[in-house]
Amino acid sequence: MDVPIAKNRDVKPEEYAELRRALTLISGKWKLEILWLLYHRPHRFGELLRTINGVTQHMLTRQLRELEADGLVTRTVFAEVPPRVEYGMTDATIALEPAIWALMEWSREFGTPARIAAEAKAARD
């Protein structure tokens, strides 16, 4: 989506409120990684815990609960013994996928901190 950005003007807070709201929903050390895994297929809690390096059980539980409360993750409990729970995507998550791909592409091109700092310095000079 091409959105024209007018340069050299003051920006009002309400103009970036949507951006702040979106970033609040996906901000969290593990949220984007969780969403990325769920794009590929539904996952059980244990699968997510084993796949995401460094996440603790407590933090994964917390991040999944937040994503579910925000409507970005579904939690399906299957009536089986033992009980089985799977986490999956919602329509909102599916709609977010192009933005996540765009972030990945941006990171590939500009994502190293040293490169970002060097380009920012060059732009100022």
Backbone as XML, in Angstrom:
<?xml version="1.0"?>
<chain id="A" units="angstrom">
  <residue number="1" name="MET">
    <atom name="N" x="0.851" y="-1.165" z="0.000"/>
    <atom name="CA" x="0.000" y="0.000" z="0.000"/>
    <atom name="C" x="0.895" y="1.225" z="0.000"/>
  </residue>
  <residue number="2" name="ASP">
    <atom name="N" x="0.755" y="2.064" z="-1.011"/>
    <atom name="CA" x="1.544" y="3.290" z="-1.094"/>
    <atom name="C" x="0.775" y="4.427" z="-0.440"/>
  </residue>
  <residue number="3" name="VAL">
    <atom name="N" x="1.350" y="4.970" z="0.600"/>
    <atom name="CA" x="0.734" y="6.082" z="1.311"/>
    <atom name="C" x="1.657" y="7.276" z="1.170"/>
  </residue>
  <residue number="4" name="PRO">
    <atom name="N" x="1.171" y="8.357" z="0.552"/>
    <atom name="CA" x="2.035" y="9.528" z="0.413"/>
    <atom name="C" x="2.294" y="10.163" z="1.774"/>
  </residue>
  <residue number="5" name="ILE">
    <atom name="N" x="3.518" y="10.542" z="1.981"/>
    <atom name="CA" x="3.890" y="11.188" z="3.235"/>
    <atom name="C" x="4.345" y="12.597" z="2.906"/>
  </residue>
  <residue number="6" name="ALA">
    <atom name="N" x="3.618" y="13.566" z="3.450"/>
    <atom name="CA" x="3.985" y="14.963" z="3.236"/>
    <atom name="C" x="5.171" y="15.291" z="4.131"/>
  </residue>
  <residue number="7" name="LYS">
    <atom name="N" x="6.192" y="15.841" z="3.544"/>
    <atom name="CA" x="7.405" y="16.181" z="4.293"/>
    <atom name="C" x="7.321" y="17.626" z="4.777"/>
  </residue>
  <residue number="8" name="ASN">
    <atom name="N" x="8.151" y="17.923" z="5.756"/>
    <atom name="CA" x="8.289" y="19.288" z="6.262"/>
    <atom name="C" x="6.980" y="19.870" z="6.774"/>
  </residue>
  <residue number="9" name="ARG">
    <atom name="N" x="6.319" y="19.122" z="7.634"/>
    <atom name="CA" x="5.114" y="19.638" z="8.266"/>
    <atom name="C" x="5.029" y="19.082" z="9.676"/>
  </residue>
  <residue number="10" name="ASP">
    <atom name="N" x="4.264" y="19.757" z="10.510"/>
    <atom name="CA" x="4.060" y="19.267" z="11.865"/>
    <atom name="C" x="3.118" y="18.068" z="11.824"/>
  </residue>
  <residue number="11" name="VAL">
    <atom name="N" x="3.362" y="17.134" z="12.712"/>
    <atom name="CA" x="2.528" y="15.937" z="12.793"/>
    <atom name="C" x="1.749" y="15.982" z="14.093"/>
  </residue>
  <residue number="12" name="LYS">
    <atom name="N" x="0.457" y="15.738" z="13.994"/>
    <atom name="CA" x="-0.408" y="15.744" z="15.169"/>
    <atom name="C" x="-0.444" y="14.338" z="15.765"/>
  </residue>
  <residue number="13" name="PRO">
    <atom name="N" x="-0.528" y="14.235" z="17.097"/>
    <atom name="CA" x="-0.536" y="12.915" z="17.739"/>
    <atom name="C" x="-1.610" y="11.975" z="17.198"/>
  </residue>
  <residue number="14" name="GLU">
    <atom name="N" x="-2.776" y="12.496" z="16.872"/>
    <atom name="CA" x="-3.840" y="11.612" z="16.377"/>
    <atom name="C" x="-3.485" y="10.980" z="15.030"/>
  </residue>
  <residue number="15" name="GLU">
    <atom name="N" x="-2.519" y="11.581" z="14.322"/>
    <atom name="CA" x="-2.115" y="11.027" z="13.032"/>
    <atom name="C" x="-1.301" y="9.748" z="13.186"/>
  </residue>
  <residue number="16" name="TYR">
    <atom name="N" x="-0.629" y="9.586" z="14.297"/>
    <atom name="CA" x="0.144" y="8.360" z="14.489"/>
    <atom name="C" x="-0.442" y="7.476" z="15.582"/>
  </residue>
  <residue number="17" name="ALA">
    <atom name="N" x="-1.647" y="7.788" z="16.037"/>
    <atom name="CA" x="-2.292" y="6.980" z="17.075"/>
    <atom name="C" x="-2.516" y="5.540" z="16.613"/>
  </residue>
  <residue number="18" name="GLU">
    <atom name="N" x="-2.885" y="5.374" z="15.343"/>
    <atom name="CA" x="-3.109" y="4.018" z="14.830"/>
    <atom name="C" x="-1.813" y="3.213" z="14.832"/>
  </residue>
  <residue number="19" name="LEU">
    <atom name="N" x="-0.716" y="3.861" z="14.470"/>
    <atom name="CA" x="0.580" y="3.184" z="14.483"/>
    <atom name="C" x="0.939" y="2.760" z="15.900"/>
  </residue>
  <residue number="20" name="ARG">
    <atom name="N" x="0.747" y="3.650" z="16.841"/>
    <atom name="CA" x="1.045" y="3.336" z="18.240"/>
    <atom name="C" x="0.178" y="2.174" z="18.724"/>
  </residue>
  <residue number="21" name="ARG">
    <atom name="N" x="-1.106" y="2.196" z="18.353"/>
    <atom name="CA" x="-2.015" y="1.127" z="18.758"/>
    <atom name="C" x="-1.560" y="-0.220" z="18.173"/>
  </residue>
  <residue number="22" name="ALA">
    <atom name="N" x="-1.192" y="-0.220" z="16.893"/>
    <atom name="CA" x="-0.727" y="-1.459" z="16.246"/>
    <atom name="C" x="0.549" y="-1.970" z="16.901"/>
  </residue>
  <residue number="23" name="LEU">
    <atom name="N" x="1.489" y="-1.069" z="17.150"/>
    <atom name="CA" x="2.747" y="-1.486" z="17.771"/>
    <atom name="C" x="2.532" y="-2.015" z="19.185"/>
  </residue>
  <residue number="24" name="THR">
    <atom name="N" x="1.577" y="-1.438" z="19.896"/>
    <atom name="CA" x="1.264" y="-1.917" z="21.237"/>
    <atom name="C" x="0.765" y="-3.362" z="21.188"/>
  </residue>
  <residue number="25" name="LEU">
    <atom name="N" x="-0.042" y="-3.683" z="20.181"/>
    <atom name="CA" x="-0.591" y="-5.037" z="20.069"/>
    <atom name="C" x="0.475" y="-6.085" z="19.776"/>
  </residue>
  <residue number="26" name="ILE">
    <atom name="N" x="1.466" y="-5.736" z="18.975"/>
    <atom name="CA" x="2.466" y="-6.734" z="18.580"/>
    <atom name="C" x="3.786" y="-6.591" z="19.332"/>
  </residue>
  <residue number="27" name="SER">
    <atom name="N" x="3.884" y="-5.578" z="20.195"/>
    <atom name="CA" x="5.111" y="-5.398" z="20.968"/>
    <atom name="C" x="5.173" y="-6.435" z="22.075"/>
  </residue>
  <residue number="28" name="GLY">
    <atom name="N" x="6.293" y="-6.987" z="22.234"/>
    <atom name="CA" x="6.531" y="-8.030" z="23.221"/>
    <atom name="C" x="7.687" y="-8.842" z="22.693"/>
  </residue>
  <residue number="29" name="LYS">
    <atom name="N" x="8.536" y="-9.272" z="23.565"/>
    <atom name="CA" x="9.761" y="-9.924" z="23.121"/>
    <atom name="C" x="9.494" y="-11.111" z="22.202"/>
  </residue>
  <residue number="30" name="TRP">
    <atom name="N" x="8.400" y="-11.825" z="22.406"/>
    <atom name="CA" x="8.174" y="-13.064" z="21.666"/>
    <atom name="C" x="6.962" y="-13.021" z="20.745"/>
  </residue>
  <residue number="31" name="LYS">
    <atom name="N" x="6.186" y="-11.960" z="20.763"/>
    <atom name="CA" x="4.913" y="-11.952" z="20.036"/>
    <atom name="C" x="5.068" y="-12.143" z="18.532"/>
  </residue>
  <residue number="32" name="LEU">
    <atom name="N" x="5.986" y="-11.437" z="17.916"/>
    <atom name="CA" x="6.145" y="-11.591" z="16.467"/>
    <atom name="C" x="6.637" y="-12.988" z="16.110"/>
  </residue>
  <residue number="33" name="GLU">
    <atom name="N" x="7.481" y="-13.539" z="16.946"/>
    <atom name="CA" x="7.965" y="-14.898" z="16.691"/>
    <atom name="C" x="6.820" y="-15.908" z="16.812"/>
  </residue>
  <residue number="34" name="ILE">
    <atom name="N" x="5.965" y="-15.723" z="17.810"/>
    <atom name="CA" x="4.792" y="-16.588" z="17.969"/>
    <atom name="C" x="3.902" y="-16.476" z="16.737"/>
  </residue>
  <residue number="35" name="LEU">
    <atom name="N" x="3.594" y="-15.253" z="16.337"/>
    <atom name="CA" x="2.727" y="-15.054" z="15.173"/>
    <atom name="C" x="3.341" y="-15.662" z="13.921"/>
  </residue>
  <residue number="36" name="TRP">
    <atom name="N" x="4.636" y="-15.499" z="13.757"/>
    <atom name="CA" x="5.312" y="-16.046" z="12.577"/>
    <atom name="C" x="5.146" y="-17.566" z="12.523"/>
  </residue>
  <residue number="37" name="LEU">
    <atom name="N" x="5.314" y="-18.230" z="13.652"/>
    <atom name="CA" x="5.141" y="-19.684" z="13.687"/>
    <atom name="C" x="3.700" y="-20.076" z="13.387"/>
  </residue>
  <residue number="38" name="LEU">
    <atom name="N" x="2.751" y="-19.309" z="13.894"/>
    <atom name="CA" x="1.339" y="-19.640" z="13.675"/>
    <atom name="C" x="0.897" y="-19.390" z="12.241"/>
  </residue>
  <residue number="39" name="TYR">
    <atom name="N" x="1.611" y="-18.546" z="11.497"/>
    <atom name="CA" x="1.287" y="-18.364" z="10.077"/>
    <atom name="C" x="1.451" y="-19.670" z="9.315"/>
  </residue>
  <residue number="40" name="HIS">
    <atom name="N" x="2.374" y="-20.486" z="9.756"/>
    <atom name="CA" x="2.673" y="-21.717" z="9.036"/>
    <atom name="C" x="1.703" y="-22.843" z="9.357"/>
  </residue>
  <residue number="41" name="ARG">
    <atom name="N" x="1.247" y="-22.889" z="10.611"/>
    <atom name="CA" x="0.258" y="-23.891" z="11.024"/>
    <atom name="C" x="-0.057" y="-23.670" z="12.495"/>
  </residue>
  <residue number="42" name="PRO">
    <atom name="N" x="-1.182" y="-24.224" z="12.970"/>
    <atom name="CA" x="-1.463" y="-24.149" z="14.409"/>
    <atom name="C" x="-0.396" y="-24.913" z="15.192"/>
  </residue>
  <residue number="43" name="HIS">
    <atom name="N" x="-0.157" y="-24.463" z="16.408"/>
    <atom name="CA" x="0.851" y="-25.100" z="17.265"/>
    <atom name="C" x="0.266" y="-25.356" z="18.646"/>
  </residue>
  <residue number="44" name="ARG">
    <atom name="N" x="0.735" y="-26.405" z="19.259"/>
    <atom name="CA" x="0.434" y="-26.656" z="20.659"/>
    <atom name="C" x="1.444" y="-25.878" z="21.501"/>
  </residue>
  <residue number="45" name="PHE">
    <atom name="N" x="1.101" y="-25.673" z="22.762"/>
    <atom name="CA" x="1.955" y="-24.891" z="23.653"/>
    <atom name="C" x="3.371" y="-25.464" z="23.710"/>
  </residue>
  <residue number="46" name="GLY">
    <atom name="N" x="3.480" y="-26.762" z="23.904"/>
    <atom name="CA" x="4.794" y="-27.393" z="24.020"/>
    <atom name="C" x="5.642" y="-27.222" z="22.771"/>
  </residue>
  <residue number="47" name="GLU">
    <atom name="N" x="4.995" y="-27.251" z="21.605"/>
    <atom name="CA" x="5.731" y="-27.037" z="20.354"/>
    <atom name="C" x="6.317" y="-25.636" z="20.313"/>
  </residue>
  <residue number="48" name="LEU">
    <atom name="N" x="5.494" y="-24.661" z="20.692"/>
    <atom name="CA" x="5.973" y="-23.277" z="20.711"/>
    <atom name="C" x="7.126" y="-23.129" z="21.699"/>
  </residue>
  <residue number="49" name="LEU">
    <atom name="N" x="6.972" y="-23.733" z="22.857"/>
    <atom name="CA" x="7.999" y="-23.638" z="23.894"/>
    <atom name="C" x="9.322" y="-24.236" z="23.415"/>
  </residue>
  <residue number="50" name="ARG">
    <atom name="N" x="9.260" y="-25.363" z="22.726"/>
    <atom name="CA" x="10.486" y="-25.996" z="22.223"/>
    <atom name="C" x="11.088" y="-25.240" z="21.042"/>
  </residue>
  <residue number="51" name="THR">
    <atom name="N" x="10.253" y="-24.626" z="20.226"/>
    <atom name="CA" x="10.723" y="-23.989" z="18.998"/>
    <atom name="C" x="11.328" y="-22.612" z="19.240"/>
  </residue>
  <residue number="52" name="ILE">
    <atom name="N" x="10.762" y="-21.857" z="20.169"/>
    <atom name="CA" x="11.218" y="-20.483" z="20.412"/>
    <atom name="C" x="12.362" y="-20.516" z="21.424"/>
  </residue>
  <residue number="53" name="ASN">
    <atom name="N" x="13.559" y="-20.324" z="20.939"/>
    <atom name="CA" x="14.748" y="-20.374" z="21.797"/>
    <atom name="C" x="14.745" y="-19.241" z="22.812"/>
  </residue>
  <residue number="54" name="GLY">
    <atom name="N" x="14.876" y="-19.611" z="24.090"/>
    <atom name="CA" x="15.027" y="-18.613" z="25.135"/>
    <atom name="C" x="13.753" y="-18.208" z="25.845"/>
  </residue>
  <residue number="55" name="VAL">
    <atom name="N" x="12.590" y="-18.564" z="25.320"/>
    <atom name="CA" x="11.345" y="-18.172" z="25.981"/>
    <atom name="C" x="11.093" y="-19.119" z="27.156"/>
  </residue>
  <residue number="56" name="THR">
    <atom name="N" x="10.612" y="-18.551" z="28.260"/>
    <atom name="CA" x="10.256" y="-19.375" z="29.416"/>
    <atom name="C" x="8.786" y="-19.760" z="29.319"/>
  </residue>
  <residue number="57" name="GLN">
    <atom name="N" x="8.413" y="-20.780" z="30.054"/>
    <atom name="CA" x="7.023" y="-21.224" z="30.070"/>
    <atom name="C" x="6.112" y="-20.089" z="30.536"/>
  </residue>
  <residue number="58" name="HIS">
    <atom name="N" x="6.533" y="-19.390" z="31.581"/>
    <atom name="CA" x="5.746" y="-18.279" z="32.118"/>
    <atom name="C" x="5.558" y="-17.175" z="31.070"/>
  </residue>
  <residue number="59" name="MET">
    <atom name="N" x="6.633" y="-16.800" z="30.399"/>
    <atom name="CA" x="6.557" y="-15.715" z="29.421"/>
    <atom name="C" x="5.739" y="-16.124" z="28.203"/>
  </residue>
  <residue number="60" name="LEU">
    <atom name="N" x="5.877" y="-17.361" z="27.749"/>
    <atom name="CA" x="5.083" y="-17.825" z="26.615"/>
    <atom name="C" x="3.602" y="-17.804" z="26.966"/>
  </residue>
  <residue number="61" name="THR">
    <atom name="N" x="3.264" y="-18.269" z="28.156"/>
    <atom name="CA" x="1.872" y="-18.236" z="28.612"/>
    <atom name="C" x="1.351" y="-16.806" z="28.607"/>
  </residue>
  <residue number="62" name="ARG">
    <atom name="N" x="2.126" y="-15.904" z="29.140"/>
    <atom name="CA" x="1.725" y="-14.489" z="29.216"/>
    <atom name="C" x="1.523" y="-13.887" z="27.826"/>
  </residue>
  <residue number="63" name="GLN">
    <atom name="N" x="2.475" y="-14.126" z="26.923"/>
    <atom name="CA" x="2.384" y="-13.563" z="25.578"/>
    <atom name="C" x="1.186" y="-14.146" z="24.828"/>
  </residue>
  <residue number="64" name="LEU">
    <atom name="N" x="0.949" y="-15.454" z="24.956"/>
    <atom name="CA" x="-0.199" y="-16.076" z="24.295"/>
    <atom name="C" x="-1.512" y="-15.524" z="24.843"/>
  </residue>
  <residue number="65" name="ARG">
    <atom name="N" x="-1.604" y="-15.337" z="26.142"/>
    <atom name="CA" x="-2.826" y="-14.771" z="26.742"/>
    <atom name="C" x="-3.077" y="-13.355" z="26.231"/>
  </residue>
  <residue number="66" name="GLU">
    <atom name="N" x="-2.017" y="-12.555" z="26.135"/>
    <atom name="CA" x="-2.168" y="-11.192" z="25.624"/>
    <atom name="C" x="-2.604" y="-11.207" z="24.163"/>
  </residue>
  <residue number="67" name="LEU">
    <atom name="N" x="-1.970" y="-12.046" z="23.356"/>
    <atom name="CA" x="-2.336" y="-12.134" z="21.937"/>
    <atom name="C" x="-3.778" y="-12.610" z="21.776"/>
  </residue>
  <residue number="68" name="GLU">
    <atom name="N" x="-4.190" y="-13.556" z="22.610"/>
    <atom name="CA" x="-5.571" y="-14.039" z="22.551"/>
    <atom name="C" x="-6.544" y="-12.937" z="22.968"/>
  </residue>
  <residue number="69" name="ALA">
    <atom name="N" x="-6.236" y="-12.231" z="24.045"/>
    <atom name="CA" x="-7.101" y="-11.144" z="24.517"/>
    <atom name="C" x="-7.217" y="-10.030" z="23.487"/>
  </residue>
  <residue number="70" name="ASP">
    <atom name="N" x="-6.159" y="-9.815" z="22.709"/>
    <atom name="CA" x="-6.158" y="-8.768" z="21.686"/>
    <atom name="C" x="-6.729" y="-9.242" z="20.353"/>
  </residue>
  <residue number="71" name="GLY">
    <atom name="N" x="-7.173" y="-10.492" z="20.296"/>
    <atom name="CA" x="-7.797" y="-11.002" z="19.082"/>
    <atom name="C" x="-6.828" y="-11.398" z="17.989"/>
  </residue>
  <residue number="72" name="LEU">
    <atom name="N" x="-5.575" y="-11.650" z="18.345"/>
    <atom name="CA" x="-4.577" y="-12.027" z="17.348"/>
    <atom name="C" x="-4.260" y="-13.519" z="17.342"/>
  </residue>
  <residue number="73" name="VAL">
    <atom name="N" x="-4.739" y="-14.242" z="18.343"/>
    <atom name="CA" x="-4.487" y="-15.679" z="18.430"/>
    <atom name="C" x="-5.766" y="-16.368" z="18.896"/>
  </residue>
  <residue number="74" name="THR">
    <atom name="N" x="-6.044" y="-17.530" z="18.302"/>
    <atom name="CA" x="-7.148" y="-18.356" z="18.784"/>
    <atom name="C" x="-6.578" y="-19.453" z="19.666"/>
  </residue>
  <residue number="75" name="ARG">
    <atom name="N" x="-7.370" y="-19.854" z="20.629"/>
    <atom name="CA" x="-6.999" y="-20.967" z="21.514"/>
    <atom name="C" x="-8.126" y="-21.979" z="21.419"/>
  </residue>
  <residue number="76" name="THR">
    <atom name="N" x="-7.823" y="-23.143" z="20.870"/>
    <atom name="CA" x="-8.833" y="-24.177" z="20.678"/>
    <atom name="C" x="-8.528" y="-25.347" z="21.599"/>
  </residue>
  <residue number="77" name="VAL">
    <atom name="N" x="-9.516" y="-25.685" z="22.445"/>
    <atom name="CA" x="-9.384" y="-26.814" z="23.359"/>
    <atom name="C" x="-10.165" y="-27.977" z="22.762"/>
  </residue>
  <residue number="78" name="PHE">
    <atom name="N" x="-9.491" y="-29.090" z="22.554"/>
    <atom name="CA" x="-10.121" y="-30.278" z="21.996"/>
    <atom name="C" x="-10.572" y="-31.189" z="23.139"/>
  </residue>
  <residue number="79" name="ALA">
    <atom name="N" x="-11.786" y="-31.716" z="23.011"/>
    <atom name="CA" x="-12.356" y="-32.594" z="24.041"/>
    <atom name="C" x="-11.765" y="-33.990" z="23.896"/>
  </residue>
  <residue number="80" name="GLU">
    <atom name="N" x="-10.554" y="-34.136" z="24.346"/>
    <atom name="CA" x="-9.837" y="-35.404" z="24.269"/>
    <atom name="C" x="-9.200" y="-35.693" z="25.621"/>
  </residue>
  <residue number="81" name="VAL">
    <atom name="N" x="-8.811" y="-36.921" z="25.805"/>
    <atom name="CA" x="-8.062" y="-37.286" z="27.002"/>
    <atom name="C" x="-6.731" y="-37.846" z="26.538"/>
  </residue>
  <residue number="82" name="PRO">
    <atom name="N" x="-5.611" y="-37.246" z="26.920"/>
    <atom name="CA" x="-5.511" y="-35.990" z="27.668"/>
    <atom name="C" x="-5.945" y="-34.802" z="26.812"/>
  </residue>
  <residue number="83" name="PRO">
    <atom name="N" x="-6.307" y="-33.696" z="27.474"/>
    <atom name="CA" x="-6.764" y="-32.517" z="26.729"/>
    <atom name="C" x="-5.679" y="-32.000" z="25.786"/>
  </residue>
  <residue number="84" name="ARG">
    <atom name="N" x="-6.131" y="-31.509" z="24.662"/>
    <atom name="CA" x="-5.197" y="-30.941" z="23.677"/>
    <atom name="C" x="-5.638" y="-29.515" z="23.391"/>
  </residue>
  <residue number="85" name="VAL">
    <atom name="N" x="-4.672" y="-28.586" z="23.395"/>
    <atom name="CA" x="-4.940" y="-27.176" z="23.116"/>
    <atom name="C" x="-4.041" y="-26.753" z="21.969"/>
  </residue>
  <residue number="86" name="GLU">
    <atom name="N" x="-4.630" y="-26.081" z="20.984"/>
    <atom name="CA" x="-3.846" y="-25.552" z="19.869"/>
    <atom name="C" x="-4.074" y="-24.058" z="19.745"/>
  </residue>
  <residue number="87" name="TYR">
    <atom name="N" x="-3.021" y="-23.376" z="19.361"/>
    <atom name="CA" x="-3.082" y="-21.945" z="19.110"/>
    <atom name="C" x="-3.000" y="-21.725" z="17.612"/>
  </residue>
  <residue number="88" name="GLY">
    <atom name="N" x="-3.820" y="-20.804" z="17.119"/>
    <atom name="CA" x="-3.846" y="-20.538" z="15.693"/>
    <atom name="C" x="-4.072" y="-19.065" z="15.411"/>
  </residue>
  <residue number="89" name="MET">
    <atom name="N" x="-4.282" y="-18.778" z="14.139"/>
    <atom name="CA" x="-4.435" y="-17.399" z="13.680"/>
    <atom name="C" x="-5.900" y="-16.971" z="13.691"/>
  </residue>
  <residue number="90" name="THR">
    <atom name="N" x="-6.084" y="-15.666" z="13.706"/>
    <atom name="CA" x="-7.400" y="-15.067" z="13.513"/>
    <atom name="C" x="-7.361" y="-14.295" z="12.193"/>
  </residue>
  <residue number="91" name="ASP">
    <atom name="N" x="-8.507" y="-13.761" z="11.790"/>
    <atom name="CA" x="-8.530" y="-12.932" z="10.580"/>
    <atom name="C" x="-7.606" y="-11.726" z="10.730"/>
  </residue>
  <residue number="92" name="ALA">
    <atom name="N" x="-7.544" y="-11.183" z="11.947"/>
    <atom name="CA" x="-6.663" y="-10.028" z="12.184"/>
    <atom name="C" x="-5.199" y="-10.413" z="11.994"/>
  </residue>
  <residue number="93" name="THR">
    <atom name="N" x="-4.839" y="-11.616" z="12.406"/>
    <atom name="CA" x="-3.462" y="-12.078" z="12.234"/>
    <atom name="C" x="-3.136" y="-12.264" z="10.761"/>
  </residue>
  <residue number="94" name="ILE">
    <atom name="N" x="-4.071" y="-12.841" z="10.035"/>
    <atom name="CA" x="-3.871" y="-13.047" z="8.598"/>
    <atom name="C" x="-3.680" y="-11.703" z="7.905"/>
  </residue>
  <residue number="95" name="ALA">
    <atom name="N" x="-4.463" y="-10.703" z="8.300"/>
    <atom name="CA" x="-4.347" y="-9.368" z="7.704"/>
    <atom name="C" x="-3.011" y="-8.712" z="8.043"/>
  </residue>
  <residue number="96" name="LEU">
    <atom name="N" x="-2.408" y="-9.110" z="9.142"/>
    <atom name="CA" x="-1.129" y="-8.537" z="9.579"/>
    <atom name="C" x="0.070" y="-9.138" z="8.843"/>
  </residue>
  <residue number="97" name="GLU">
    <atom name="N" x="-0.117" y="-10.277" z="8.202"/>
    <atom name="CA" x="1.003" y="-10.984" z="7.578"/>
    <atom name="C" x="1.806" y="-10.128" z="6.599"/>
  </residue>
  <residue number="98" name="PRO">
    <atom name="N" x="1.191" y="-9.354" z="5.696"/>
    <atom name="CA" x="2.009" y="-8.533" z="4.789"/>
    <atom name="C" x="2.904" y="-7.531" z="5.524"/>
  </residue>
  <residue number="99" name="ALA">
    <atom name="N" x="2.425" y="-7.006" z="6.633"/>
    <atom name="CA" x="3.245" y="-6.065" z="7.405"/>
    <atom name="C" x="4.450" y="-6.774" z="8.013"/>
  </residue>
  <residue number="100" name="ILE">
    <atom name="N" x="4.262" y="-7.998" z="8.460"/>
    <atom name="CA" x="5.380" y="-8.748" z="9.030"/>
    <atom name="C" x="6.390" y="-9.095" z="7.943"/>
  </residue>
  <residue number="101" name="TRP">
    <atom name="N" x="5.895" y="-9.476" z="6.756"/>
    <atom name="CA" x="6.813" y="-9.723" z="5.633"/>
    <atom name="C" x="7.592" y="-8.456" z="5.300"/>
  </residue>
  <residue number="102" name="ALA">
    <atom name="N" x="6.906" y="-7.305" z="5.310"/>
    <atom name="CA" x="7.574" y="-6.036" z="5.015"/>
    <atom name="C" x="8.657" y="-5.742" z="6.050"/>
  </residue>
  <residue number="103" name="LEU">
    <atom name="N" x="8.381" y="-6.021" z="7.312"/>
    <atom name="CA" x="9.394" y="-5.830" z="8.356"/>
    <atom name="C" x="10.593" y="-6.747" z="8.132"/>
  </residue>
  <residue number="104" name="MET">
    <atom name="N" x="10.331" y="-7.971" z="7.719"/>
    <atom name="CA" x="11.438" y="-8.895" z="7.446"/>
    <atom name="C" x="12.284" y="-8.395" z="6.280"/>
  </residue>
  <residue number="105" name="GLU">
    <atom name="N" x="11.642" y="-7.919" z="5.233"/>
    <atom name="CA" x="12.376" y="-7.386" z="4.083"/>
    <atom name="C" x="13.188" y="-6.160" z="4.489"/>
  </residue>
  <residue number="106" name="TRP">
    <atom name="N" x="12.587" y="-5.289" z="5.276"/>
    <atom name="CA" x="13.292" y="-4.106" z="5.763"/>
    <atom name="C" x="14.520" y="-4.530" z="6.570"/>
  </residue>
  <residue number="107" name="SER">
    <atom name="N" x="14.349" y="-5.527" z="7.431"/>
    <atom name="CA" x="15.459" y="-5.991" z="8.255"/>
    <atom name="C" x="16.586" y="-6.570" z="7.407"/>
  </residue>
  <residue number="108" name="ARG">
    <atom name="N" x="16.228" y="-7.293" z="6.354"/>
    <atom name="CA" x="17.259" y="-7.842" z="5.467"/>
    <atom name="C" x="18.075" y="-6.728" z="4.814"/>
  </residue>
  <residue number="109" name="GLU">
    <atom name="N" x="17.389" y="-5.649" z="4.473"/>
    <atom name="CA" x="18.068" y="-4.569" z="3.763"/>
    <atom name="C" x="18.770" y="-3.591" z="4.697"/>
  </residue>
  <residue number="110" name="PHE">
    <atom name="N" x="18.117" y="-3.245" z="5.796"/>
    <atom name="CA" x="18.640" y="-2.181" z="6.659"/>
    <atom name="C" x="18.824" y="-2.595" z="8.111"/>
  </residue>
  <residue number="111" name="GLY">
    <atom name="N" x="18.554" y="-3.837" z="8.449"/>
    <atom name="CA" x="18.370" y="-4.250" z="9.831"/>
    <atom name="C" x="19.552" y="-4.307" z="10.755"/>
  </residue>
  <residue number="112" name="THR">
    <atom name="N" x="20.773" y="-4.192" z="10.276"/>
    <atom name="CA" x="21.876" y="-4.252" z="11.226"/>
    <atom name="C" x="22.034" y="-2.898" z="11.902"/>
  </residue>
  <residue number="113" name="PRO">
    <atom name="N" x="22.153" y="-2.878" z="13.216"/>
    <atom name="CA" x="22.269" y="-1.602" z="13.924"/>
    <atom name="C" x="23.399" y="-0.725" z="13.404"/>
  </residue>
  <residue number="114" name="ALA">
    <atom name="N" x="24.534" y="-1.310" z="13.064"/>
    <atom name="CA" x="25.660" y="-0.513" z="12.569"/>
    <atom name="C" x="25.308" y="0.158" z="11.243"/>
  </residue>
  <residue number="115" name="ARG">
    <atom name="N" x="24.629" y="-0.566" z="10.380"/>
    <atom name="CA" x="24.256" y="0.005" z="9.084"/>
    <atom name="C" x="23.234" y="1.128" z="9.254"/>
  </residue>
  <residue number="116" name="ILE">
    <atom name="N" x="22.255" y="0.915" z="10.115"/>
    <atom name="CA" x="21.252" y="1.950" z="10.360"/>
    <atom name="C" x="21.918" y="3.210" z="10.894"/>
  </residue>
  <residue number="117" name="ALA">
    <atom name="N" x="22.819" y="3.052" z="11.867"/>
    <atom name="CA" x="23.514" y="4.202" z="12.451"/>
    <atom name="C" x="24.370" y="4.908" z="11.409"/>
  </residue>
  <residue number="118" name="ALA">
    <atom name="N" x="25.068" y="4.142" z="10.578"/>
    <atom name="CA" x="25.925" y="4.742" z="9.547"/>
    <atom name="C" x="25.105" y="5.522" z="8.531"/>
  </residue>
  <residue number="119" name="GLU">
    <atom name="N" x="23.972" y="4.973" z="8.122"/>
    <atom name="CA" x="23.135" y="5.665" z="7.144"/>
    <atom name="C" x="22.489" y="6.909" z="7.743"/>
  </residue>
  <residue number="120" name="ALA">
    <atom name="N" x="22.111" y="6.835" z="9.013"/>
    <atom name="CA" x="21.544" y="8.008" z="9.679"/>
    <atom name="C" x="22.590" y="9.111" z="9.792"/>
  </residue>
  <residue number="121" name="LYS">
    <atom name="N" x="23.816" y="8.734" z="10.128"/>
    <atom name="CA" x="24.899" y="9.713" z="10.225"/>
    <atom name="C" x="25.187" y="10.327" z="8.860"/>
  </residue>
  <residue number="122" name="ALA">
    <atom name="N" x="25.227" y="9.508" z="7.816"/>
    <atom name="CA" x="25.481" y="10.016" z="6.462"/>
    <atom name="C" x="24.386" y="10.978" z="6.020"/>
  </residue>
  <residue number="123" name="ALA">
    <atom name="N" x="23.154" y="10.706" z="6.408"/>
    <atom name="CA" x="22.042" y="11.582" z="6.033"/>
    <atom name="C" x="22.146" y="12.934" z="6.737"/>
  </residue>
  <residue number="124" name="ARG">
    <atom name="N" x="22.687" y="12.929" z="7.966"/>
    <atom name="CA" x="22.841" y="14.184" z="8.712"/>
    <atom name="C" x="23.997" y="15.013" z="8.182"/>
  </residue>
  <residue number="125" name="ASP">
    <atom name="N" x="25.032" y="14.373" z="7.683"/>
    <atom name="CA" x="26.245" y="15.086" z="7.228"/>
    <atom name="C" x="26.057" y="15.772" z="5.897"/>
  </residue>
</chain>
